[in-house]
């Protein structure tokens, strides 16, 4: 299953590089901007490289919340989103992007580590690794401001912690107007 996903991503990457060369007029924006692609990692940056046809997405998320097990204790979590948007086609105010990416999430879970001898709070991390291949529509509402939505396929591995076996899944997903990304481009100068 993993090999199939890797082969599909490589094929799409090769195909999109060919399609990119045939792109039309492009939206006006600076090379880099703040925003996010995935709401799990909302502090993000998108930077366009190589003639504005290949980009790099980096996103980070962090949380510190009271534990469900003991509200006086905190549990923490983080998310890291990395993607490579590739322009497949452009119009005056929109891009169609192919975006391979990885989303890694870790969330602490509180528990009593010594239930027989009294209360001892401890945490265990649950982690999720998602490898995705998606098509994203990035629409510029104004110069240097865009919103985006996407859909695609993902392979996911979930480690529940506590010595339990990891679980894997594969399927489709979609991010629509209820989970829309955005970017405000103002870094690296206007092109």
N, CA and C atoms as an extended XYZ file, in Angstrom:
573
Properties=species:S:1:pos:R:3:atomname:S:1:resname:S:1:resid:I:1 pbc="F F F"
N         0.820       -1.190        0.000 N   UNK     1
C         0.000        0.000        0.000 CA  UNK     1
C         0.868        1.260        0.000 C   UNK     1
N         1.937        1.259        0.834 N   UNK     2
C         2.818        2.426        0.885 CA  UNK     2
C         3.510        2.631       -0.459 C   UNK     2
N         3.948        1.529       -1.086 N   UNK     3
C         4.628        1.633       -2.380 CA  UNK     3
C         3.691        2.210       -3.437 C   UNK     3
N         2.419        1.800       -3.410 N   UNK     4
C         1.447        2.313       -4.369 CA  UNK     4
C         1.294        3.822       -4.216 C   UNK     4
N         1.215        4.308       -2.978 N   UNK     5
C         1.080        5.742       -2.728 CA  UNK     5
C         2.322        6.493       -3.197 C   UNK     5
N         3.507        5.949       -2.940 N   UNK     6
C         4.748        6.592       -3.364 CA  UNK     6
C         4.814        6.660       -4.882 C   UNK     6
N         4.468        5.559       -5.565 N   UNK     7
C         4.478        5.540       -7.031 CA  UNK     7
C         3.473        6.552       -7.582 C   UNK     7
N         2.276        6.623       -6.973 N   UNK     8
C         1.258        7.582       -7.428 CA  UNK     8
C         1.746        9.019       -7.253 C   UNK     8
N         2.398        9.320       -6.129 N   UNK     9
C         2.917       10.676       -5.895 CA  UNK     9
C         4.014       11.022       -6.891 C   UNK     9
N         4.924       10.087       -7.155 N   UNK    10
C         5.998       10.343       -8.112 CA  UNK    10
C         5.453       10.548       -9.525 C   UNK    10
N         4.472        9.746       -9.917 N   UNK    11
C         3.854        9.899      -11.230 CA  UNK    11
C         3.190       11.268      -11.352 C   UNK    11
N         2.419       11.644      -10.324 N   UNK    12
C         1.726       12.936      -10.354 CA  UNK    12
C         2.728       14.087      -10.356 C   UNK    12
N         3.825       13.945       -9.613 N   UNK    13
C         4.852       14.972       -9.579 CA  UNK    13
C         5.474       15.157      -10.961 C   UNK    13
N         5.795       14.057      -11.628 N   UNK    14
C         6.368       14.114      -12.972 CA  UNK    14
C         5.383       14.706      -13.959 C   UNK    14
N         4.126       14.279      -13.890 N   UNK    15
C         3.097       14.780      -14.791 CA  UNK    15
C         2.848       16.262      -14.565 C   UNK    15
N         2.797       16.690      -13.314 N   UNK    16
C         2.501       18.096      -13.031 CA  UNK    16
C         3.639       19.001      -13.474 C   UNK    16
N         4.877       18.513      -13.455 N   UNK    17
C         5.997       19.330      -13.942 CA  UNK    17
C         5.837       19.614      -15.431 C   UNK    17
N         5.320       18.655      -16.181 N   UNK    18
C         5.074       18.842      -17.611 CA  UNK    18
C         3.931       19.824      -17.824 C   UNK    18
N         2.861       19.670      -17.051 N   UNK    19
C         1.704       20.557      -17.175 CA  UNK    19
C         2.068       21.973      -16.750 C   UNK    19
N         2.927       22.103      -15.732 N   UNK    20
C         3.333       23.412      -15.228 CA  UNK    20
C         3.969       24.268      -16.312 C   UNK    20
N         4.768       23.658      -17.157 N   UNK    21
C         5.442       24.414      -18.211 CA  UNK    21
C         4.455       25.040      -19.175 C   UNK    21
N         3.234       24.488      -19.250 N   UNK    22
C         2.230       25.014      -20.176 CA  UNK    22
C         1.275       25.991      -19.509 C   UNK    22
N         1.567       26.432      -18.255 N   UNK    23
C         0.679       27.314      -17.518 CA  UNK    23
C         0.421       28.637      -18.229 C   UNK    23
N        -0.709       29.257      -17.937 N   UNK    24
C        -1.102       30.512      -18.584 CA  UNK    24
C        -0.749       31.683      -17.674 C   UNK    24
N        -1.465       32.801      -17.810 N   UNK    25
C        -1.242       33.989      -16.990 CA  UNK    25
C        -1.425       33.645      -15.522 C   UNK    25
N        -0.749       34.387      -14.646 N   UNK    26
C        -0.746       34.051      -13.241 CA  UNK    26
C        -1.249       35.206      -12.392 C   UNK    26
N        -1.732       34.856      -11.196 N   UNK    27
C        -2.160       35.868      -10.244 CA  UNK    27
C        -0.937       36.625       -9.732 C   UNK    27
N        -1.123       37.905       -9.369 N   UNK    28
C        -0.029       38.712       -8.867 CA  UNK    28
C         0.071       38.535       -7.359 C   UNK    28
N         1.278       38.164       -6.912 N   UNK    29
C         1.502       38.054       -5.482 CA  UNK    29
C         3.004       38.029       -5.205 C   UNK    29
N         3.358       38.336       -3.948 N   UNK    30
C         4.754       38.265       -3.520 CA  UNK    30
C         5.171       36.799       -3.437 C   UNK    30
N         6.459       36.547       -3.255 N   UNK    31
C         6.972       35.174       -3.233 CA  UNK    31
C         6.554       34.403       -1.995 C   UNK    31
N         6.432       35.059       -0.860 N   UNK    32
C         6.140       34.353        0.379 CA  UNK    32
C         5.023       34.997        1.150 C   UNK    32
N         4.322       34.170        1.926 N   UNK    33
C         3.239       34.711        2.726 CA  UNK    33
C         2.894       33.835        3.909 C   UNK    33
N         2.227       34.450        4.875 N   UNK    34
C         1.763       33.735        6.051 CA  UNK    34
C         0.345       33.252        5.820 C   UNK    34
N        -0.017       32.199        6.492 N   UNK    35
C        -1.343       31.617        6.383 CA  UNK    35
C        -1.260       30.150        6.734 C   UNK    35
N        -2.218       29.357        6.269 N   UNK    36
C        -2.148       27.923        6.539 CA  UNK    36
C        -2.863       27.145        5.457 C   UNK    36
N        -2.463       25.901        5.366 N   UNK    37
C        -3.100       24.954        4.454 CA  UNK    37
C        -4.013       24.016        5.231 C   UNK    37
N        -3.624       23.652        6.432 N   UNK    38
C        -4.392       22.732        7.282 CA  UNK    38
C        -4.603       23.390        8.640 C   UNK    38
N        -5.832       23.392        9.129 N   UNK    39
C        -6.139       24.072       10.390 CA  UNK    39
C        -5.496       23.400       11.600 C   UNK    39
N        -4.983       22.175       11.462 N   UNK    40
C        -4.255       21.524       12.551 CA  UNK    40
C        -2.905       22.202       12.793 C   UNK    40
N        -2.355       22.833       11.756 N   UNK    41
C        -1.066       23.532       11.833 CA  UNK    41
C        -1.257       24.954       11.308 C   UNK    41
N        -1.927       25.825       12.093 N   UNK    42
C        -2.373       27.130       11.575 CA  UNK    42
C        -1.307       28.225       11.471 C   UNK    42
N        -0.140       28.039       12.069 N   UNK    43
C         0.917       29.033       11.929 CA  UNK    43
C         1.793       28.557       10.775 C   UNK    43
N         1.592       29.174        9.607 N   UNK    44
C         2.246       28.619        8.430 CA  UNK    44
C         2.855       29.645        7.508 C   UNK    44
N         3.634       29.123        6.576 N   UNK    45
C         4.327       29.922        5.578 CA  UNK    45
C         4.261       29.181        4.251 C   UNK    45
N         3.958       29.900        3.176 N   UNK    46
C         4.074       29.364        1.812 CA  UNK    46
C         5.083       30.235        1.078 C   UNK    46
N         6.094       29.591        0.468 N   UNK    47
C         7.140       30.306       -0.255 CA  UNK    47
C         7.259       29.698       -1.647 C   UNK    47
N         7.193       30.558       -2.669 N   UNK    48
C         7.280       30.103       -4.056 CA  UNK    48
C         8.722       30.152       -4.532 C   UNK    48
N         9.173       29.061       -5.172 N   UNK    49
C        10.535       28.918       -5.710 CA  UNK    49
C        10.462       28.750       -7.217 C   UNK    49
N        11.598       28.600       -7.851 N   UNK    50
C        11.717       28.143       -9.233 CA  UNK    50
C        10.712       28.773      -10.187 C   UNK    50
N        10.786       30.066      -10.332 N   UNK    51
C         9.906       30.746      -11.276 CA  UNK    51
C         8.444       30.722      -10.871 C   UNK    51
N         8.173       30.619       -9.577 N   UNK    52
C         6.809       30.656       -9.043 CA  UNK    52
C         5.963       29.449       -9.468 C   UNK    52
N         6.589       28.352       -9.844 N   UNK    53
C         5.853       27.148      -10.242 CA  UNK    53
C         5.907       26.059       -9.178 C   UNK    53
N         6.907       26.110       -8.296 N   UNK    54
C         7.076       25.141       -7.216 CA  UNK    54
C         7.180       25.926       -5.921 C   UNK    54
N         6.468       25.471       -4.899 N   UNK    55
C         6.497       26.163       -3.621 CA  UNK    55
C         6.821       25.224       -2.479 C   UNK    55
N         6.911       25.790       -1.293 N   UNK    56
C         7.141       25.034       -0.070 CA  UNK    56
C         6.173       25.541        0.982 C   UNK    56
N         5.422       24.630        1.576 N   UNK    57
C         4.508       24.948        2.673 CA  UNK    57
C         5.069       24.387        3.964 C   UNK    57
N         5.090       25.195        5.012 N   UNK    58
C         5.445       24.753        6.348 CA  UNK    58
C         4.384       25.277        7.300 C   UNK    58
N         3.870       24.404        8.144 N   UNK    59
C         2.869       24.816        9.122 CA  UNK    59
C         3.141       24.180       10.470 C   UNK    59
N         2.789       24.874       11.538 N   UNK    60
C         3.018       24.396       12.893 CA  UNK    60
C         1.791       24.699       13.745 C   UNK    60
N         1.435       23.746       14.574 N   UNK    61
C         0.356       23.947       15.534 CA  UNK    61
C         0.815       23.472       16.903 C   UNK    61
N         0.285       24.064       17.960 N   UNK    62
C         0.658       23.694       19.327 CA  UNK    62
C        -0.544       23.880       20.235 C   UNK    62
N        -0.680       22.999       21.237 N   UNK    63
C        -1.756       23.150       22.217 CA  UNK    63
C        -1.281       22.708       23.590 C   UNK    63
N        -1.836       23.325       24.601 N   UNK    64
C        -1.627       22.939       25.994 CA  UNK    64
C        -2.976       23.102       26.684 C   UNK    64
N        -3.595       21.982       27.045 N   UNK    65
C        -4.952       21.998       27.593 CA  UNK    65
C        -5.025       21.157       28.863 C   UNK    65
N        -6.046       21.407       29.711 N   UNK    66
C        -6.226       20.550       30.883 CA  UNK    66
C        -6.503       19.106       30.451 C   UNK    66
N        -5.961       18.185       31.194 N   UNK    67
C        -6.147       16.765       30.899 CA  UNK    67
C        -7.588       16.347       31.175 C   UNK    67
N        -8.127       15.461       30.350 N   UNK    68
C        -9.456       14.895       30.617 CA  UNK    68
C        -9.429       14.044       31.880 C   UNK    68
N        -8.275       13.479       32.198 N   UNK    69
C        -8.128       12.610       33.367 CA  UNK    69
C        -8.021       13.413       34.659 C   UNK    69
N        -7.294       14.531       34.622 N   UNK    70
C        -7.091       15.373       35.806 CA  UNK    70
C        -6.997       16.823       35.339 C   UNK    70
N        -8.032       17.602       35.579 N   UNK    71
C        -8.104       18.974       35.076 CA  UNK    71
C        -7.038       19.891       35.677 C   UNK    71
N        -6.375       19.481       36.765 N   UNK    72
C        -5.307       20.312       37.341 CA  UNK    72
C        -3.980       20.117       36.605 C   UNK    72
N        -3.906       19.120       35.739 N   UNK    73
C        -2.694       18.839       34.969 CA  UNK    73
C        -2.901       19.215       33.503 C   UNK    73
N        -1.817       19.549       32.823 N   UNK    74
C        -1.871       19.923       31.406 CA  UNK    74
C        -1.317       18.796       30.534 C   UNK    74
N        -1.892       18.679       29.347 N   UNK    75
C        -1.338       17.815       28.303 CA  UNK    75
C        -1.055       18.698       27.095 C   UNK    75
N        -0.012       18.354       26.368 N   UNK    76
C         0.375       19.170       25.227 CA  UNK    76
C         0.302       18.362       23.939 C   UNK    76
N         0.217       19.093       22.845 N   UNK    77
C         0.201       18.468       21.538 CA  UNK    77
C         0.798       19.410       20.513 C   UNK    77
N         1.231       18.849       19.396 N   UNK    78
C         1.736       19.683       18.315 CA  UNK    78
C         1.440       19.020       16.979 C   UNK    78
N         1.480       19.833       15.934 N   UNK    79
C         1.284       19.353       14.564 CA  UNK    79
C         2.300       20.038       13.669 C   UNK    79
N         2.825       19.288       12.712 N   UNK    80
C         3.760       19.816       11.731 CA  UNK    80
C         3.263       19.413       10.352 C   UNK    80
N         3.044       20.397        9.487 N   UNK    81
C         2.546       20.171        8.130 CA  UNK    81
C         3.606       20.652        7.142 C   UNK    81
N         4.020       19.767        6.220 N   UNK    82
C         5.006       20.106        5.195 CA  UNK    82
C         4.441       19.674        3.850 C   UNK    82
N         4.468       20.568        2.879 N   UNK    83
C         3.957       20.236        1.555 CA  UNK    83
C         4.730       20.945        0.459 C   UNK    83
N         4.576       20.437       -0.753 N   UNK    84
C         5.230       21.026       -1.920 CA  UNK    84
C         4.156       21.319       -2.967 C   UNK    84
N         3.596       22.538       -2.963 N   UNK    85
C         2.598       22.875       -3.986 CA  UNK    85
C         3.259       23.065       -5.352 C   UNK    85
N         2.684       22.435       -6.351 N   UNK    86
C         3.180       22.520       -7.727 CA  UNK    86
C         2.060       23.068       -8.595 C   UNK    86
N         2.319       24.173       -9.301 N   UNK    87
C         1.287       24.782      -10.134 CA  UNK    87
C         1.048       23.897      -11.355 C   UNK    87
N        -0.199       23.432      -11.494 N   UNK    88
C        -0.570       22.633      -12.664 CA  UNK    88
C        -1.153       23.520      -13.757 C   UNK    88
N        -1.904       24.558      -13.331 N   UNK    89
C        -2.509       25.488      -14.284 CA  UNK    89
C        -2.826       26.797      -13.562 C   UNK    89
N        -2.732       27.913      -14.271 N   UNK    90
C        -3.022       29.225      -13.688 CA  UNK    90
C        -3.951       30.019      -14.589 C   UNK    90
N        -4.785       30.832      -13.959 N   UNK    91
C        -5.589       31.839      -14.631 CA  UNK    91
C        -5.216       33.167      -14.000 C   UNK    91
N        -5.916       34.233      -14.376 N   UNK    92
C        -5.580       35.551      -13.846 CA  UNK    92
C        -5.609       35.603      -12.325 C   UNK    92
N        -6.566       34.963      -11.697 N   UNK    93
C        -6.699       35.057      -10.240 CA  UNK    93
C        -6.824       33.707       -9.552 C   UNK    93
N        -6.282       32.657      -10.143 N   UNK    94
C        -6.410       31.335       -9.532 CA  UNK    94
C        -5.303       30.397       -9.991 C   UNK    94
N        -4.975       29.465       -9.122 N   UNK    95
C        -4.043       28.379       -9.434 CA  UNK    95
C        -4.747       27.054       -9.158 C   UNK    95
N        -4.452       26.040       -9.960 N   UNK    96
C        -4.765       24.658       -9.620 CA  UNK    96
C        -3.422       24.035       -9.275 C   UNK    96
N        -3.322       23.504       -8.048 N   UNK    97
C        -2.058       22.989       -7.542 CA  UNK    97
C        -2.153       21.492       -7.270 C   UNK    97
N        -1.079       20.769       -7.545 N   UNK    98
C        -0.917       19.417       -7.023 CA  UNK    98
C        -0.016       19.575       -5.812 C   UNK    98
N        -0.423       19.006       -4.663 N   UNK    99
C         0.322       19.221       -3.427 CA  UNK    99
C         0.551       17.905       -2.685 C   UNK    99
N         1.729       17.283       -2.868 N   UNK   100
C         2.077       16.171       -1.987 CA  UNK   100
C         2.484       16.746       -0.633 C   UNK   100
N         2.139       16.065        0.448 N   UNK   101
C         2.480       16.594        1.757 CA  UNK   101
C         2.433       15.567        2.856 C   UNK   101
N         2.958       15.969        4.006 N   UNK   102
C         2.985       15.135        5.203 CA  UNK   102
C         2.455       15.977        6.361 C   UNK   102
N         1.577       15.378        7.164 N   UNK   103
C         1.079       16.008        8.376 CA  UNK   103
C         1.386       15.074        9.539 C   UNK   103
N         2.211       15.536       10.493 N   UNK   104
C         2.565       14.750       11.675 CA  UNK   104
C         1.929       15.421       12.879 C   UNK   104
N         1.193       14.639       13.682 N   UNK   105
C         0.533       15.173       14.871 CA  UNK   105
C         0.864       14.306       16.077 C   UNK   105
N         1.089       14.937       17.216 N   UNK   106
C         1.345       14.243       18.471 CA  UNK   106
C         0.498       14.899       19.556 C   UNK   106
N        -0.219       14.081       20.318 N   UNK   107
C        -1.087       14.611       21.369 CA  UNK   107
C        -0.872       13.816       22.650 C   UNK   107
N        -0.589       14.521       23.742 N   UNK   108
C        -0.429       13.883       25.036 CA  UNK   108
C        -1.777       13.465       25.612 C   UNK   108
N        -1.784       12.332       26.332 N   UNK   109
C        -2.973       11.826       27.008 CA  UNK   109
C        -2.584       11.564       28.454 C   UNK   109
N        -3.334       12.121       29.408 N   UNK   110
C        -3.031       11.938       30.825 CA  UNK   110
C        -3.626       10.650       31.381 C   UNK   110
N        -2.911       10.045       32.350 N   UNK   111
C        -3.406        8.831       32.999 CA  UNK   111
C        -2.729        8.662       34.361 C   UNK   111
N        -3.270        7.774       35.181 N   UNK   112
C        -2.711        7.431       36.492 CA  UNK   112
C        -1.714        6.297       36.274 C   UNK   112
N        -0.433        6.585       36.437 N   UNK   113
C         0.595        5.586       36.137 CA  UNK   113
C         0.796        4.570       37.259 C   UNK   113
N         0.202        4.803       38.430 N   UNK   114
C         0.372        3.863       39.544 CA  UNK   114
C        -0.939        3.747       40.316 C   UNK   114
N        -1.990        3.152       39.676 N   UNK   115
C        -3.313        3.138       40.307 CA  UNK   115
C        -3.395        2.331       41.595 C   UNK   115
N        -2.512        1.363       41.803 N   UNK   116
C        -2.583        0.532       43.010 CA  UNK   116
C        -1.971        1.182       44.228 C   UNK   116
N        -1.014        2.082       44.042 N   UNK   117
C        -0.269        2.643       45.182 CA  UNK   117
C        -0.535        4.127       45.376 C   UNK   117
N        -1.651        4.622       44.893 N   UNK   118
C        -1.933        6.043       45.011 CA  UNK   118
C        -1.907        6.703       43.645 C   UNK   118
N        -2.210        7.964       43.647 N   UNK   119
C        -2.352        8.688       42.387 CA  UNK   119
C        -1.011        9.249       41.920 C   UNK   119
N        -0.618        8.931       40.683 N   UNK   120
C         0.571        9.497       40.046 CA  UNK   120
C         0.210        9.854       38.608 C   UNK   120
N         0.137       11.142       38.328 N   UNK   121
C        -0.219       11.591       36.976 CA  UNK   121
C         0.966       11.402       36.036 C   UNK   121
N         0.683       10.891       34.829 N   UNK   122
C         1.691       10.729       33.791 CA  UNK   122
C         1.016       10.938       32.440 C   UNK   122
N         1.812       11.054       31.397 N   UNK   123
C         1.254       11.231       30.056 CA  UNK   123
C         1.860       10.221       29.087 C   UNK   123
N         1.119        9.933       28.056 N   UNK   124
C         1.551        9.088       26.938 CA  UNK   124
C         1.187        9.845       25.666 C   UNK   124
N         2.023        9.756       24.648 N   UNK   125
C         1.755       10.450       23.389 CA  UNK   125
C         1.084        9.530       22.387 C   UNK   125
N         0.051       10.065       21.748 N   UNK   126
C        -0.579        9.408       20.610 CA  UNK   126
C        -0.155       10.193       19.375 C   UNK   126
N         0.321        9.483       18.340 N   UNK   127
C         0.822       10.164       17.153 CA  UNK   127
C         0.097        9.697       15.901 C   UNK   127
N        -0.017       10.615       14.959 N   UNK   128
C        -0.623       10.329       13.660 CA  UNK   128
C         0.280       10.895       12.573 C   UNK   128
N         0.610       10.057       11.593 N   UNK   129
C         1.389       10.492       10.430 CA  UNK   129
C         0.518       10.295        9.205 C   UNK   129
N         0.262       11.384        8.470 N   UNK   130
C        -0.546       11.335        7.249 CA  UNK   130
C         0.319       11.729        6.061 C   UNK   130
N         0.322       10.902        5.022 N   UNK   131
C         1.011       11.197        3.770 CA  UNK   131
C        -0.089       11.422        2.743 C   UNK   131
N        -0.115       12.619        2.128 N   UNK   132
C        -1.238       13.019        1.286 CA  UNK   132
C        -0.796       13.419       -0.112 C   UNK   132
N        -1.684       13.200       -1.059 N   UNK   133
C        -1.542       13.713       -2.424 CA  UNK   133
C        -2.879       14.371       -2.745 C   UNK   133
N        -2.850       15.669       -3.010 N   UNK   134
C        -4.113       16.390       -3.180 CA  UNK   134
C        -4.057       17.410       -4.304 C   UNK   134
N        -5.228       17.768       -4.768 N   UNK   135
C        -5.404       18.848       -5.735 CA  UNK   135
C        -6.007       20.021       -4.965 C   UNK   135
N        -5.361       21.178       -5.065 N   UNK   136
C        -5.796       22.370       -4.329 CA  UNK   136
C        -6.159       23.469       -5.313 C   UNK   136
N        -7.239       24.160       -5.033 N   UNK   137
C        -7.617       25.357       -5.783 CA  UNK   137
C        -7.273       26.562       -4.906 C   UNK   137
N        -6.385       27.420       -5.395 N   UNK   138
C        -6.022       28.648       -4.683 CA  UNK   138
C        -6.579       29.820       -5.482 C   UNK   138
N        -7.501       30.554       -4.883 N   UNK   139
C        -8.177       31.659       -5.559 CA  UNK   139
C        -7.775       32.964       -4.881 C   UNK   139
N        -7.332       33.930       -5.699 N   UNK   140
C        -6.909       35.228       -5.186 CA  UNK   140
C        -8.105       36.173       -5.187 C   UNK   140
N        -8.534       36.578       -3.986 N   UNK   141
C        -9.638       37.525       -3.854 CA  UNK   141
C        -9.154       38.950       -4.116 C   UNK   141
N        -7.899       39.220       -3.800 N   UNK   142
C        -7.209       40.487       -4.056 CA  UNK   142
C        -5.762       40.135       -4.367 C   UNK   142
N        -4.983       41.081       -4.911 N   UNK   143
C        -3.555       40.827       -5.053 CA  UNK   143
C        -2.990       40.493       -3.672 C   UNK   143
N        -2.193       39.457       -3.594 N   UNK   144
C        -1.514       39.040       -2.372 CA  UNK   144
C        -2.410       38.440       -1.294 C   UNK   144
N        -3.669       38.133       -1.584 N   UNK   145
C        -4.537       37.456       -0.601 CA  UNK   145
C        -5.308       36.338       -1.300 C   UNK   145
N        -5.119       35.106       -0.802 N   UNK   146
C        -5.786       33.959       -1.419 CA  UNK   146
C        -6.484       33.090       -0.375 C   UNK   146
N        -7.495       32.374       -0.841 N   UNK   147
C        -8.141       31.322       -0.064 CA  UNK   147
C        -8.011       30.036       -0.883 C   UNK   147
N        -8.053       28.904       -0.190 N   UNK   148
C        -7.870       27.646       -0.905 CA  UNK   148
C        -8.662       26.524       -0.257 C   UNK   148
N        -8.989       25.530       -1.080 N   UNK   149
C        -9.638       24.307       -0.628 CA  UNK   149
C        -9.045       23.174       -1.455 C   UNK   149
N        -9.148       21.947       -0.936 N   UNK   150
C        -8.498       20.833       -1.626 CA  UNK   150
C        -9.228       19.522       -1.375 C   UNK   150
N        -8.863       18.533       -2.180 N   UNK   151
C        -9.312       17.157       -1.961 CA  UNK   151
C        -8.244       16.231       -2.500 C   UNK   151
N        -8.232       14.984       -2.011 N   UNK   152
C        -7.204       14.062       -2.470 CA  UNK   152
C        -7.278       12.728       -1.761 C   UNK   152
N        -6.129       12.042       -1.746 N   UNK   153
C        -6.020       10.743       -1.090 CA  UNK   153
C        -4.959       10.837       -0.004 C   UNK   153
N        -5.094        9.983        1.028 N   UNK   154
C        -4.148       10.007        2.139 CA  UNK   154
C        -3.937        8.613        2.703 C   UNK   154
N        -2.710        8.352        3.082 N   UNK   155
C        -2.344        7.167        3.847 CA  UNK   155
C        -2.062        7.664        5.252 C   UNK   155
N        -2.621        6.991        6.273 N   UNK   156
C        -2.481        7.464        7.643 CA  UNK   156
C        -2.061        6.316        8.552 C   UNK   156
N        -1.114        6.618        9.443 N   UNK   157
C        -0.674        5.664       10.456 CA  UNK   157
C        -0.893        6.302       11.823 C   UNK   157
N        -1.640        5.617       12.684 N   UNK   158
C        -1.977        6.125       14.018 CA  UNK   158
C        -1.380        5.203       15.069 C   UNK   158
N        -0.566        5.770       15.963 N   UNK   159
C         0.008        5.027       17.091 CA  UNK   159
C        -0.713        5.489       18.351 C   UNK   159
N        -1.583        4.630       18.932 N   UNK   160
C        -2.363        5.047       20.094 CA  UNK   160
C        -1.566        5.108       21.391 C   UNK   160
N        -0.293        4.709       21.370 N   UNK   161
C         0.515        4.712       22.583 CA  UNK   161
C         0.128        3.556       23.499 C   UNK   161
N         0.581        3.611       24.730 N   UNK   162
C         0.269        2.617       25.753 CA  UNK   162
C         0.627        1.192       25.313 C   UNK   162
N         1.608        1.049       24.416 N   UNK   163
C         2.041       -0.271       23.964 CA  UNK   163
C         1.122       -0.939       22.957 C   UNK   163
N         0.087       -0.267       22.527 N   UNK   164
C        -0.862       -0.848       21.561 CA  UNK   164
C        -0.272       -0.804       20.153 C   UNK   164
N        -0.777       -1.668       19.289 N   UNK   165
C        -0.318       -1.718       17.906 CA  UNK   165
C        -0.785       -0.496       17.119 C   UNK   165
N         0.046       -0.062       16.173 N   UNK   166
C        -0.321        1.034       15.282 CA  UNK   166
C        -1.429        0.590       14.341 C   UNK   166
N        -2.228        1.550       13.907 N   UNK   167
C        -3.320        1.290       12.977 CA  UNK   167
C        -3.076        2.117       11.725 C   UNK   167
N        -3.306        1.513       10.553 N   UNK   168
C        -3.128        2.245        9.302 CA  UNK   168
C        -4.457        2.318        8.557 C   UNK   168
N        -4.589        3.371        7.765 N   UNK   169
C        -5.792        3.536        6.947 CA  UNK   169
C        -5.413        4.256        5.656 C   UNK   169
N        -6.288        4.153        4.669 N   UNK   170
C        -6.077        4.765        3.370 CA  UNK   170
C        -7.437        5.218        2.868 C   UNK   170
N        -7.521        6.431        2.335 N   UNK   171
C        -8.810        6.894        1.842 CA  UNK   171
C        -8.743        8.281        1.245 C   UNK   171
N        -9.900        8.770        0.874 N   UNK   172
C       -10.023       10.099        0.285 CA  UNK   172
C       -10.406       11.114        1.367 C   UNK   172
N       -10.161       12.378        1.081 N   UNK   173
C       -10.553       13.443        2.002 CA  UNK   173
C       -10.857       14.697        1.199 C   UNK   173
N       -11.502       15.649        1.834 N   UNK   174
C       -11.800       16.926        1.210 CA  UNK   174
C       -11.807       18.026        2.245 C   UNK   174
N       -11.269       19.167        1.887 N   UNK   175
C       -11.315       20.365        2.729 CA  UNK   175
C       -12.119       21.403        1.962 C   UNK   175
N       -13.305       21.718        2.461 N   UNK   176
C       -14.192       22.629        1.732 CA  UNK   176
C       -14.308       23.969        2.448 C   UNK   176
N       -15.384       24.697        2.184 N   UNK   177
C       -15.520       26.048        2.718 CA  UNK   177
C       -15.574       26.094        4.245 C   UNK   177
N       -15.844       24.967        4.924 N   UNK   178
C       -15.836       24.968        6.385 CA  UNK   178
C       -14.430       24.796        6.941 C   UNK   178
N       -13.479       24.419        6.103 N   UNK   179
C       -12.090       24.217        6.529 CA  UNK   179
C       -11.174       24.806        5.455 C   UNK   179
N       -11.321       26.082        5.215 N   UNK   180
C       -10.633       26.732        4.102 CA  UNK   180
C        -9.295       27.304        4.572 C   UNK   180
N        -8.277       27.176        3.742 N   UNK   181
C        -6.984       27.759        4.044 CA  UNK   181
C        -6.887       29.158        3.466 C   UNK   181
N        -5.840       29.887        3.836 N   UNK   182
C        -5.629       31.216        3.274 CA  UNK   182
C        -4.137       31.539        3.321 C   UNK   182
N        -3.725       32.493        2.506 N   UNK   183
C        -2.365       33.016        2.539 CA  UNK   183
C        -2.404       34.512        2.255 C   UNK   183
N        -1.611       35.257        2.998 N   UNK   184
C        -1.409       36.687        2.776 CA  UNK   184
C         0.053       36.852        2.385 C   UNK   184
N         0.285       37.157        1.101 N   UNK   185
C         1.645       37.254        0.575 CA  UNK   185
C         2.183       38.665        0.744 C   UNK   185
N         3.295       38.790        1.447 N   UNK   186
C         3.934       40.085        1.597 CA  UNK   186
C         5.451       39.973        1.763 C   UNK   186
N         5.997       38.766        1.647 N   UNK   187
C         7.432       38.549        1.838 CA  UNK   187
C         8.109       38.286        0.484 C   UNK   187
N         9.320       38.739        0.307 N   UNK   188
C        10.090       38.425       -0.880 CA  UNK   188
C         9.833       39.301       -2.082 C   UNK   188
N         9.068       40.346       -1.923 N   UNK   189
C         8.838       41.283       -3.021 CA  UNK   189
C         7.784       40.841       -3.993 C   UNK   189
N         7.210       41.815       -4.667 N   UNK   190
C         6.169       41.595       -5.685 CA  UNK   190
C         6.818       41.063       -6.957 C   UNK   190
N         6.137       40.150       -7.631 N   UNK   191
C         6.704       39.682       -8.903 CA  UNK   191
C         6.033       40.342      -10.062 C   UNK   191
